[in-house]
Amino acid sequence: MKTLTTDNPSRGQLARIGVLVLIAVLVATAVWLGASGRDDNAKADDSSAPTQPPADVEQVAPATTPTDGVVIPTGTDQVNGHPTGFPQTDLGAVALQVEVAKAQVGFDYDQATTVADLYADANDKALFEQRSRDAVQLRRQQAGVPVEGEVPAPASYAVTPIAYTLEELETGYYAVNLLSYVTLTTADAEVKDDLYAGTQLMRWIDGDWRLVAGSTQDIEQLVAAGQPQAVAPDTPEFKQAGWVRINGAPQ
């Protein structure tokens, strides 16, 4: 089944980066906007609908971007070194997306699935865990290192979030678009980097923000509306796309 996605590489870099951004980062940090990995017999309205009444979420995201960017909140707790307990605000949803992106480092399968298991809704854990394993395998292949076992230096992989957009789909349910710098260093010391825009769906569930797969209808609506393009900061296109700078991020 074909996978649809709203993720886009920055202009002028696609030929050099190839599948690095379009595939590796897609699997690692962004929702596949399609039915891939889901039951083919699932109904079109098999949404990530809450099992409890939607909670009120405080709207604190600024209407206009401050000169020095928006400060993204942090979690109030940690699990295995990863922040949890994000605030019950719209920026709390952004905070989860930022942490998911930052956690996508290196080539360790267990680490990747641990992150997926920590942040995904219980109903979608298996889906996100599989995507994380697939992402690590692709990163290893693209870095020119063995699919299993130790990773030789200087191979590395990192994502640095720099801006976001935020769309409320319903109470306590958001689509968060994140613009990031992506850097992959191969085993031969070749450095490949680019800008990447990816979308995640977040829902407030049981006292924290969770990654959710979303319903077919939600996904189709997002695809039809189009998501922000990956464009460089300090350009007219960046402002036109509606990107909001993250405070402290490299520009």
Buried (B, 14 or more C-beta within 10 A) or exposed (E): EEEBBBBBBBEEBBEEBEEBBBBBBBBBBBBBBBBEBBEEEEEEEBBBEBEEEBBEBEEEBEEEBEEEBBEBBBBEEEEEEBBBBBBBBBBBBBBBBBBBBBBBBBBEBEBBBBBBBBBBBEBBBEBBBBBBBBBBBBBBBBBEBEEEEEBEEEBBBBBBBBBBBBBBBEBBBBBBBBBBBBBBBBBEEEEBBBBBBBBBBBBBBEEBBBBBBBBBEBBBEBBEEEBBBBBBBEEEBBEEBBBBBBEEBEE
